[in-house]
């Protein structure tokens, strides 16, 4: 990690000045299929990133606390970048993530019809890897490896 100069703070947007930005050697990225409804995009993103912290605990920061000493749960210590792509881009990215053995989470179209964790896992287990209808993929790893997995995807608007 290295720190770099960041644009001076705007008092109307921040309560505390921020003068440096941390650059991370790794990247957390979510890739969504472009034809998802807005509610599906949010739901898929939330489900996907929930798995990364359990598999890669170093991506989780310290707990938060407000000025009144009310505690809050920790969150990721680095940004999550969200991308979108076609069904073909998702399929290729999934294959590249497997080849590179990156920590990953998958959300398939079948999961929209399930109602709980056990049913979700059963729905994924019922389909072979090559036949999964991947509508969302989250990956974590070295920046260059994640960038190669996401080839063909574009930033979510």
C-alpha positions as CSV (number, residue, x, y, z in Angstrom):
1,X,0.0,0.0,0.0
2,X,1.1,3.5,-0.6
3,X,-0.4,6.9,0.2
4,X,-0.9,9.7,-2.3
5,X,-2.0,13.2,-2.3
6,X,-5.8,13.7,-2.6
7,X,-7.8,16.7,-3.6
8,X,-8.4,19.1,-0.6
9,X,-11.6,18.4,1.3
10,X,-14.8,20.4,0.7
11,X,-16.3,21.5,4.0
12,X,-19.8,21.0,2.7
13,X,-19.2,17.3,2.0
14,X,-16.9,16.0,4.8
15,X,-16.9,16.4,8.6
16,X,-13.2,15.6,8.8
17,X,-10.4,16.6,6.4
18,X,-9.0,13.9,4.2
19,X,-5.6,14.6,2.8
20,X,-4.3,11.2,1.8
21,X,-5.8,8.3,-0.1
22,X,-4.6,4.7,0.4
23,X,-3.8,2.7,-2.7
24,X,-4.4,-1.0,-2.3
25,X,-2.4,-3.8,-4.0
26,X,-5.6,-5.8,-4.2
27,X,-9.1,-5.2,-5.7
28,X,-12.6,-6.2,-4.7
29,X,-14.9,-6.3,-7.7
30,X,-18.5,-7.3,-8.4
31,X,-19.6,-8.1,-12.0
32,X,-23.3,-8.0,-12.7
33,X,-25.2,-9.1,-15.7
34,X,-26.4,-6.0,-17.5
35,X,-30.0,-7.1,-18.0
36,X,-30.8,-7.3,-14.2
37,X,-33.5,-5.1,-12.8
38,X,-32.3,-2.4,-10.4
39,X,-33.6,-4.3,-7.3
40,X,-31.8,-7.4,-8.5
41,X,-28.5,-5.6,-9.0
42,X,-28.6,-4.3,-5.4
43,X,-29.7,-7.7,-4.0
44,X,-27.0,-9.6,-5.9
45,X,-24.3,-7.2,-5.0
46,X,-25.1,-7.4,-1.3
47,X,-25.2,-11.2,-1.3
48,X,-22.0,-11.5,-3.3
49,X,-19.8,-9.2,-1.1
50,X,-21.1,-10.9,2.1
51,X,-19.0,-13.9,1.3
52,X,-15.7,-12.2,0.7
53,X,-15.1,-11.2,4.3
54,X,-15.5,-14.7,5.6
55,X,-13.1,-16.2,3.1
56,X,-10.6,-13.2,3.0
57,X,-10.7,-11.7,6.5
58,X,-7.9,-9.2,5.7
59,X,-10.4,-7.2,3.6
60,X,-12.4,-6.3,6.7
61,X,-11.4,-3.1,8.6
62,X,-11.9,-2.2,12.2
63,X,-15.3,-1.6,13.9
64,X,-16.8,1.9,13.7
65,X,-17.9,4.1,16.6
66,X,-19.7,7.5,16.5
67,X,-19.0,10.4,18.7
68,X,-21.5,9.1,21.3
69,X,-19.6,5.8,21.5
70,X,-22.3,3.8,19.7
71,X,-20.5,0.9,18.0
72,X,-21.1,-0.2,14.4
73,X,-19.9,-3.3,12.5
74,X,-16.7,-3.2,10.6
75,X,-16.8,-2.9,6.8
76,X,-14.4,-3.5,3.9
77,X,-11.2,-1.6,4.3
78,X,-11.1,-0.9,0.6
79,X,-13.6,0.2,-2.1
80,X,-15.7,-2.3,-3.9
81,X,-15.8,-1.6,-7.7
82,X,-19.0,-2.7,-9.5
83,X,-19.0,-3.6,-13.2
84,X,-21.6,-4.9,-15.6
85,X,-21.5,-7.1,-18.7
86,X,-23.4,-9.4,-21.0
87,X,-24.1,-13.0,-20.2
88,X,-21.1,-13.9,-22.3
89,X,-18.8,-11.6,-20.4
90,X,-20.1,-13.1,-17.1
91,X,-19.4,-16.6,-18.4
92,X,-15.9,-15.8,-19.5
93,X,-15.1,-13.9,-16.3
94,X,-16.3,-16.8,-14.2
95,X,-14.1,-19.2,-16.1
96,X,-11.1,-16.8,-15.7
97,X,-11.7,-16.5,-12.0
98,X,-11.7,-20.3,-11.7
99,X,-8.5,-20.6,-13.7
100,X,-6.7,-18.0,-11.6
101,X,-8.1,-19.6,-8.4
102,X,-9.2,-16.2,-7.0
103,X,-11.5,-16.0,-4.0
104,X,-15.0,-15.6,-5.6
105,X,-18.7,-15.6,-4.9
106,X,-21.3,-16.5,-7.4
107,X,-25.0,-15.7,-7.8
108,X,-27.0,-17.6,-10.3
109,X,-30.4,-16.8,-11.9
110,X,-31.9,-19.7,-10.0
111,X,-31.3,-18.0,-6.6
112,X,-34.0,-15.4,-7.4
113,X,-36.5,-18.3,-6.9
114,X,-35.2,-19.5,-3.6
115,X,-36.0,-18.2,-0.1
116,X,-33.1,-19.2,2.2
117,X,-29.4,-20.1,2.4
118,X,-29.8,-23.9,2.2
119,X,-32.0,-23.6,-0.9
120,X,-29.5,-21.2,-2.5
121,X,-26.7,-23.7,-1.9
122,X,-28.8,-26.6,-3.3
123,X,-29.6,-24.6,-6.4
124,X,-26.0,-23.9,-7.2
125,X,-25.0,-27.5,-6.4
126,X,-27.6,-28.9,-8.8
127,X,-25.9,-27.3,-11.8
128,X,-22.5,-28.1,-13.3
129,X,-19.9,-25.3,-13.4
130,X,-20.1,-24.8,-17.2
131,X,-23.9,-24.6,-17.1
132,X,-24.3,-22.1,-14.2
133,X,-26.5,-19.2,-15.2
134,X,-24.2,-16.6,-13.6
135,X,-25.8,-13.3,-13.1
136,X,-23.3,-12.0,-10.6
137,X,-19.7,-12.6,-9.6
138,X,-17.5,-11.1,-6.9
139,X,-13.7,-11.6,-6.9
140,X,-10.8,-10.4,-4.7
141,X,-7.2,-10.6,-5.6
142,X,-4.2,-8.8,-7.0
143,X,-5.3,-5.8,-9.1
144,X,-3.8,-7.1,-12.3
145,X,-5.4,-10.6,-11.9
146,X,-8.8,-9.1,-11.1
147,X,-8.5,-6.8,-14.1
148,X,-7.8,-9.8,-16.4
149,X,-10.8,-11.6,-15.0
150,X,-13.0,-8.6,-15.7
151,X,-11.9,-8.2,-19.3
152,X,-14.8,-7.0,-21.5
153,X,-16.8,-5.7,-18.5
154,X,-17.5,-2.0,-18.0
155,X,-18.0,0.1,-14.9
156,X,-21.6,0.0,-13.6
157,X,-23.3,3.4,-14.3
